[in-house]
Amino acid sequence: MTDLEISRAWLVDPAVGREGPGEIVVRDGVLTAVTWLEGAEADGVDADGVVVAPGFIDLHTHLREPGNEDAETVASGLAAAAHGGFTTICAMANTTPALDEPGVLDRVRAAGFASGSPVELLAHGAVTTGRTGETLAALGELADAGVVGFSDDGSPVRSASILRNALAYAGALGLPIVDHPEDQTLTDGAEANEGFVATVLGLRGWPVAAEEAAIGRDLAILADVTRDVPGARLHLTHVSTMAGLDLVRRAKAAGLPVTCDVTPHHFALTEEWLAGARRFAWDAGGGDPWADDALVTGPYDASLRVNPPLRCPEDALACLAALADGTADAIATDHAPHTEVDKAVEFGLAATGISGIETALGLVLAAVDAGRLSLGRAMAALTTGPAAILGAHTRRGGTGVGLVEGAPADLVVFDRSASWTVSAETLRSKGKNSPLVGMSLPGLVLLTLARGRVAYEGPTGD
Amino acid sequence: MSAVIDGGATPALVVPSVDVAPESQPVGWRHRHLLDVDGLTRADLELVMHTADAMREVLARPIAKVPALRGRNVTILFYEASTRTRVSFEVAAKNLSADVVNIAAASSSVTKGESLVDTVRTVEALGAQMLVMRHGVSGAPYLAAEVFGGAVLNGGDGWHAHPTQALLDLYTMRSRLGDGGSIGVEGRKVVILGDVLHSRVARSNIWSLTAAGADLWLCGPPTLLRGFDAWASRGAAAGRRFTVTSDVDAALRDAEVVMALRIQRERMASGLLPSLREYAARYGLTRERLGHARPDALVMHPGPMNEGVEIAPDVAIGAQSVITDQVTNGVAIRMALLYLLAGVHAAGSSDA
């Protein structure tokens, strides 16, 4: 087990809402001391250097095992998670076969155990058998086996009737339905966010209304179900639009049991990237990369094909605003690794998804550096926010996800004064499908400790 | 020998002498590929027009052939059915004495065997030095250009671009409206009428016509204009103005050029239009509707036409129609572009 002392770092503990200069001591994998420095002792320590935070939790990770181990295995996915600072991840159910019965969960868990990774591996079960949207999966058996929620992600729960039943049934089991909000009758063949950039590039439009309409439907059904099943819960994943987030904001204000997450790529990147721009949402100005002379590379980079699509700058900034005001409970990565074969094709034929669990922190810190998000709020959205959605289903639920003295050390140490270059070599994931390849990101992870063990140790960590 | 033309405010234009190999003379063309029209400056457009003039002279000769691209392999790779564009490229390349290879590829996808990247590498290994490509997926030529060592000419990709069509359209307008020095569309009202949404011709014409200073209008049913208001509002801020409307009478009023676009039956199946009959009644370019335009307005169509739907038969062959000119000019424009791109490639420029 690990022994470690970090002195004069910037500690962030979202569980108690505190951040500041401090020191930690880990003995035999246990966080034995957390000391906040005051007065003169704190001089010279700021938030721009080494930061210690609780290990991150990802509510939305695609691992591809079983079925597509060329794209990612449980082992490579856990290694990527640790490199990104994550110590708990929730695998999505869209494997082949789908995670719709406990046998598949057993296989995933066995692969996790065999990997030797200390990263906590949780999983969502499918809502419907085979994710086909027709009949309910083995929800009760999956709950008994320990899934943390139910999702047909990759697809929405298409049938409103099935969704209604699933919310009620899962609600009684104490678990949320995690929906991918997309009205697919509006997105048939869609390639890119409908609007200026898609029109210029001749890409089939993916309207904002497809997300807004789906969220509206989901919320109406949730309101209906909660009258009979007070425990029913809905989590909306990768919400990407201002309109969708406004609906969630209003539903929360009305007291509906709904939560949501946004992804780093939806708040930092925009549709402009499809044209060949490489500036962050907050630097996009009017969002006309042709007029702004902002085109720095070629168009149609298939690594940018993702569901939901990268939106306009206003939508990206709305995602950041939703994190700031708590409308968005969590940052989730929607880590979606793909093989070169599935991505080195025409844009419209490429698989959807971005390999993102290792670049999430970098994009978060870019937003923090730009003054668009506070460090404390960002760390909360990566730790306490998702933990509240998981409840007792994470092993850290018992002692809390903060920097808790006496608990097994579950933390990430990163250096905000250092940066790293994203490349096929630096990414631990088998999925190299990141639009950030070749770019430099702020914040170098030095060390990730999960359950008191080293999950990742960087080249300069000691 | 090259001719120098004083282009007024723009730098002097050096038009190549097209009887000799392109790499033997300095020409101000810096694009390695022709993938889109968005990167073409006003000066680029002028150069293409003047080079096409020289090609028109070649076409007027008893033997319409020059040795400029002798020994060069031009491979024409079409993933979509086409007669007009494919034959036009083939005639253009042969007029320049190139060796032409034609490949009709089944619509490719990852599930149907060879990927586009593999196909392009194979074609290059078989000797292709210039690749003319048509593909049903927007952006596909950019992927080809990433792996192909020579020049890629986009012969149409999805809904995105059809650069040679836009350039031959501009050339056709210039030949009727220009005064020799200028392109001649500055300030003139040009209307593109029909299925703008699915049209790579319309998209490429937006770039070329706004660059040339035309007063451009896009007109069609609202379902077939989706997204173009967003483009118009950003474009206006960037000095590329055009107007988007479903009001066909307002669009045609005092127009000097009217270009009708092909309407396809699939649009009914996907619920974008009630019927072809209704489309013809409301948006078809009829003699009566053309009466709103200037009496000498040019009538254009990129082909193939559905006569009686988007254009009435008497309008298509009427005195104002320049539709067959478009076809003839297409050969000259494609000769010009093959010639200019061959020069850049031989000279080893890397600007894409």
Contacts between the chains, C-beta under 8 A, distances in Angstrom:
chain1	res1	chain2	res2	distance
A	191	B	138	7.5
A	194	B	226	7.3
A	194	B	227	6.1
A	195	B	227	6.4
A	195	B	230	4.8
A	196	B	227	7.4
A	196	B	230	4.2
A	196	B	231	5.5
A	196	B	233	8.0
A	196	B	234	5.1
A	198	B	227	6.3
A	199	B	226	7.9
A	199	B	227	3.4
A	199	B	228	6.0
A	199	B	230	6.0
A	199	B	231	4.8
A	200	B	38	7.7
A	200	B	203	7.1
A	200	B	231	5.9
A	201	B	138	6.1
A	201	B	139	6.7
A	201	B	160	5.9
A	202	B	138	4.0
A	202	B	139	7.8
A	202	B	157	7.3
A	202	B	158	5.2
A	202	B	159	3.5
A	202	B	160	3.1
A	202	B	161	6.9
A	202	B	200	6.1
A	202	B	203	5.8
A	203	B	138	5.5
A	203	B	139	7.7
A	203	B	158	8.0
A	203	B	159	7.6
A	203	B	160	7.7
A	204	B	159	7.6
A	205	B	226	6.6
A	205	B	227	5.7
A	286	B	234	7.0
A	286	B	237	6.3
A	287	B	234	7.2
A	288	B	234	4.4
A	288	B	235	7.9
A	288	B	237	6.6
A	288	B	238	5.7
A	290	B	38	6.3
A	290	B	238	6.7
A	291	B	234	7.1
A	291	B	235	7.9
A	291	B	237	6.6
A	291	B	238	3.1
A	291	B	239	7.7
A	291	B	240	8.0
A	298	B	142	5.4
A	298	B	145	7.9
A	298	B	146	7.3
A	298	B	352	7.3
A	299	B	139	6.3
A	299	B	142	6.0
A	300	B	138	7.3
A	300	B	139	3.2
A	300	B	142	5.0
A	300	B	143	7.0
A	302	B	143	8.0
A	341	B	110	7.1
A	341	B	115	7.7
A	342	B	110	6.9
A	344	B	115	7.0
A	344	B	117	5.8
A	344	B	143	7.9
A	345	B	109	7.7
A	345	B	110	5.4
A	345	B	115	5.8
A	345	B	116	6.5
A	345	B	117	7.5
A	345	B	143	7.4
A	346	B	116	6.0
A	346	B	135	7.1
A	346	B	137	4.0
A	346	B	139	6.5
A	346	B	140	4.6
A	346	B	143	6.0
A	347	B	137	6.9
A	347	B	138	6.9
A	347	B	139	4.6
A	347	B	140	7.9
A	347	B	143	7.8
A	348	B	137	4.5
A	348	B	138	6.5
A	348	B	139	7.5
A	348	B	158	7.2
A	349	B	109	5.4
A	349	B	110	6.1
A	349	B	137	6.2
